[in-house]
Amino acid sequence: MTKRRKKYQNRKFTAANPPNFSGQHLIHNKGLLKDIVNIAHISESDLVLELGAGKGAITNVLSSRARKVLAVENDQKFIKKLKQLEMKNTVIIEQDILKISLPREHFLVVSNIPYAITTPIMKMLLNNPSSGFQRGVIVMEKGAAKRFTSNFVKDPYIIAWKMWFDIRYVKGITRKNFSPPPKVDSAMITINRKADPIVPISDSLIFWGLADYVLKNPQISIDLALRGVFTPPQIKHLKRNLRIKDEDPVATLSEQQWGFIFETMLKHVPKFRWPKIKKAKLNHF
């Protein structure tokens, strides 16, 4: 964990004590800016949300292609620069990123987000699969991008996201493309809502309960992880059907394997044995 992330991990922010993300690393490579927007496939009918607009380098390109751009920025120096661009189809939201209300209509996200709040931003976008978020292209710290797209999943929220969204690592981005240059490299990821989700959105809270229960210790075997939900014969059946070895840690389960386990639980496990989770806990993942 970087010092920058530690700095904000346990702090509480209020209207009188807003987070200061003015140290965000802004992209100055014009070719990279165009690549980001091109990969997003912006059309004239799209509503685009940009989180951390900075001086408007990405915003300016987005505004020439989208129907409407919502540019979120909390630094007054950057806000002044944004207003000077006079983009007619762009609304500047002068607010902390983590305190905004997401659009109710369908929208996409194209952003170079602040490293310090990468995971909270992803949770804001992906924890609720019934939101209007459809797809995104996001530049973030490379380590975070690798974690979100890894096949070794230790966090219940990441495997939950993958039930409803495809998250793909596109490419690494060297620090020389930013001003000021960060101490670590960055990466670009894409997020696309699955046309056919692995778990129905209506069952999302039930799946969250299972994921939270199973991944309490990501390194243990499936036998131990599923104990208390499935019976030993059921676990044996799951392992045979999923071709799982005894020594395989539960963190190596694929999206499809998770889907099969969840479907098996719904069909063959009594409801009183289903792991439960309170909605309030989702805000603390």
C-alpha positions in Angstrom: 0.0 0.0 0.0 1.4 3.4 -1.0 1.9 6.2 1.5 -0.6 8.2 -0.4 -3.3 5.6 -0.1 -2.5 5.1 3.6 -3.0 8.8 4.1 -6.7 8.7 3.2 -7.5 5.2 4.4 -8.8 6.0 7.8 -9.7 9.7 7.5 -13.2 10.9 7.6 -14.1 13.8 5.3 -16.7 16.4 5.9 -17.9 19.5 4.1 -15.4 21.5 6.3 -12.7 19.0 5.7 -12.8 17.8 2.1 -10.2 15.5 0.6 -7.5 17.3 -1.3 -6.7 15.5 -4.5 -5.0 18.4 -6.2 -1.9 16.3 -6.5 -3.6 14.2 -9.2 -1.2 13.3 -12.1 -2.6 14.8 -15.3 -2.0 13.2 -18.7 -0.2 15.5 -21.1 0.3 13.1 -24.0 -2.3 14.1 -26.7 -2.0 10.8 -28.5 -2.8 8.9 -25.3 -5.8 11.2 -24.6 -7.2 10.4 -28.0 -6.6 6.6 -27.5 -8.5 6.7 -24.2 -11.5 8.3 -25.9 -11.3 6.2 -29.0 -11.3 3.0 -26.9 -14.4 4.2 -25.1 -16.3 4.4 -28.5 -18.2 7.6 -27.6 -21.3 8.4 -29.6 -23.4 11.5 -29.9 -26.1 9.9 -27.8 -23.8 9.1 -24.8 -23.8 10.6 -21.4 -20.3 10.5 -20.1 -19.1 10.9 -16.5 -15.5 12.0 -16.0 -14.2 11.6 -12.4 -11.3 14.0 -11.7 -11.4 16.2 -14.8 -8.3 18.2 -13.9 -7.6 20.9 -16.4 -9.9 19.4 -19.0 -7.5 17.5 -21.3 -9.8 14.5 -21.6 -13.0 16.6 -21.0 -12.3 18.7 -24.1 -12.0 15.6 -26.3 -15.1 14.0 -24.7 -17.2 17.1 -25.3 -16.6 17.0 -29.0 -18.1 13.5 -29.2 -20.6 12.9 -26.5 -24.2 14.2 -26.1 -23.4 15.4 -22.6 -20.4 15.3 -20.2 -20.5 15.5 -16.5 -17.0 16.6 -15.4 -16.4 16.1 -11.6 -13.6 18.2 -10.1 -13.1 19.5 -6.6 -9.9 21.6 -7.0 -10.7 25.3 -7.5 -7.6 25.9 -9.6 -8.7 23.2 -12.0 -12.3 24.3 -12.0 -11.2 27.7 -13.2 -9.3 26.1 -16.1 -12.3 24.0 -17.0 -14.7 27.0 -17.1 -12.3 28.8 -19.4 -12.7 26.0 -22.0 -16.4 27.0 -22.4 -17.6 23.6 -23.4 -21.3 23.9 -24.2 -22.4 20.3 -23.6 -20.4 19.9 -20.4 -21.6 20.3 -16.8 -18.9 20.9 -14.3 -19.7 19.3 -10.9 -17.7 21.1 -8.2 -17.7 18.3 -5.7 -15.8 15.5 -4.0 -15.9 12.5 -6.4 -17.0 10.1 -3.6 -20.0 12.3 -2.7 -21.6 12.7 -6.1 -24.9 11.0 -7.0 -24.5 8.7 -10.1 -26.8 9.5 -13.0 -30.0 7.5 -13.0 -30.0 7.1 -16.8 -27.5 5.0 -18.7 -24.0 6.4 -18.6 -20.3 5.6 -19.2 -17.2 6.7 -17.4 -14.0 7.9 -19.1 -11.5 9.1 -16.5 -7.9 9.4 -15.2 -8.8 8.9 -11.6 -6.8 9.9 -8.5 -4.7 7.0 -7.2 -5.6 7.6 -3.6 -9.2 6.7 -4.0 -9.0 4.1 -6.8 -10.8 1.3 -5.0 -13.6 3.6 -3.5 -14.3 4.9 -7.0 -14.5 1.4 -8.4 -16.8 0.3 -5.5 -19.0 3.4 -6.2 -19.4 2.3 -9.8 -19.6 -1.4 -9.5 -21.0 -2.4 -6.1 -24.6 -1.8 -7.2 -25.2 -3.7 -10.5 -28.7 -2.1 -10.9 -27.2 1.3 -11.4 -27.1 3.1 -14.8 -23.4 2.4 -15.3 -22.8 0.6 -18.6 -19.1 0.8 -19.5 -15.9 2.7 -18.9 -12.3 3.3 -19.8 -10.3 4.2 -16.7 -6.7 5.1 -16.2 -5.4 4.1 -12.7 -2.4 2.9 -10.7 -1.0 -0.2 -12.4 -1.0 -2.3 -9.3 -4.7 -1.7 -8.8 -5.4 -2.4 -12.4 -3.6 -5.8 -12.1 -5.5 -6.6 -8.9 -8.9 -5.9 -10.4 -8.2 -8.0 -13.5 -6.3 -10.9 -11.9 -7.5 -14.5 -12.1 -6.5 -14.9 -8.5 -9.3 -13.1 -6.6 -8.9 -12.5 -2.9 -11.6 -9.8 -2.4 -15.3 -10.7 -2.4 -16.2 -7.3 -4.1 -14.0 -8.1 -7.1 -15.6 -11.5 -7.8 -19.0 -9.9 -7.3 -18.2 -7.2 -9.9 -17.2 -9.9 -12.3 -20.6 -11.5 -12.2 -22.1 -8.4 -13.9 -19.1 -6.7 -15.6 -16.2 -7.6 -17.8 -13.1 -5.9 -16.5 -10.1 -6.1 -18.8 -6.5 -4.9 -18.6 -5.7 -2.9 -21.8 -2.2 -1.7 -21.4 0.4 -0.2 -19.1 1.2 3.5 -19.2 4.6 4.8 -18.2 4.9 7.7 -15.7 6.4 10.0 -18.4 2.9 10.5 -19.8 1.9 12.5 -16.7 2.6 15.8 -15.2 3.8 15.7 -12.6 5.1 12.1 -13.1 3.8 9.7 -10.5 6.2 7.4 -8.6 4.6 4.3 -10.1 3.3 3.3 -13.5 -0.3 3.5 -14.5 -2.5 1.3 -16.6 -5.7 1.5 -18.6 -8.7 -0.9 -18.0 -12.0 -1.2 -19.7 -15.3 -2.1 -18.0 -18.3 -3.4 -19.9 -21.6 -4.6 -18.5 -22.2 -8.2 -19.4 -25.1 -8.7 -21.8 -25.8 -12.0 -20.1 -24.8 -11.7 -16.4 -23.5 -14.8 -14.6 -25.7 -14.0 -11.6 -29.1 -12.3 -12.1 -29.1 -8.8 -10.7 -32.1 -9.6 -8.6 -30.0 -12.2 -6.8 -27.1 -9.8 -6.2 -27.4 -9.5 -2.4 -27.6 -13.3 -2.1 -24.4 -13.7 -4.1 -22.7 -11.0 -2.0 -23.4 -13.1 1.0 -21.8 -16.2 -0.6 -18.7 -14.3 -1.8 -18.2 -12.7 1.5 -18.4 -16.1 3.3 -16.3 -18.1 0.9 -13.4 -15.5 0.6 -12.9 -14.9 4.3 -9.7 -16.9 3.7 -8.8 -16.9 0.0 -5.9 -19.3 0.4 -7.9 -22.3 1.8 -9.3 -25.1 -0.2 -12.8 -25.2 -1.5 -13.6 -28.0 0.9 -12.9 -25.7 3.9 -14.3 -22.6 2.2 -17.7 -24.1 1.5 -18.1 -26.0 4.7 -21.1 -24.8 6.6 -23.0 -24.1 3.4 -22.8 -27.3 1.4 -22.7 -30.9 2.7 -19.6 -33.0 2.1 -21.3 -35.0 -0.7 -22.4 -31.7 -2.3 -18.8 -30.3 -2.1 -17.5 -33.6 -3.6 -20.0 -33.2 -6.5 -19.0 -29.5 -7.0 -15.3 -30.4 -7.1 -15.9 -33.2 -9.6 -18.0 -31.0 -11.9 -15.7 -28.0 -11.7 -12.5 -30.2 -12.0 -11.0 -28.7 -8.9 -8.0 -30.2 -7.2 -7.9 -30.6 -3.5 -4.9 -28.2 -3.2 -6.5 -25.4 -5.3 -7.1 -22.3 -3.2 -10.6 -20.9 -3.4 -9.2 -17.6 -4.8 -8.4 -19.4 -8.1 -12.1 -20.1 -8.9 -13.1 -18.6 -12.2 -16.2 -16.5 -12.8 -18.0 -19.5 -14.4 -17.1 -21.7 -11.5 -18.5 -19.1 -9.1 -21.7 -19.0 -11.2 -22.0 -22.8 -11.0 -21.5 -22.9 -7.2 -24.1 -20.1 -6.8 -26.6 -21.8 -9.0 -26.0 -25.1 -7.1 -26.6 -23.4 -3.8 -29.9 -21.9 -4.9 -31.2 -25.2 -6.2 -29.9 -27.7 -3.6 -29.1 -25.9 -0.4 -31.9 -24.9 2.0 -32.3 -21.1 2.4 -31.4 -21.2 6.1 -27.9 -22.3 5.2 -27.3 -19.5 2.7 -24.7 -17.0 4.0 -26.3 -13.7 4.7 -25.0 -10.2 4.3 -26.5 -6.9 5.4 -26.8 -4.1 2.7 -25.0 -1.8 5.1 -21.9 -3.9 5.0 -21.5 -3.4 1.3 -20.6 0.2 1.9 -17.6 -1.0 4.0 -16.1 -3.5 1.5 
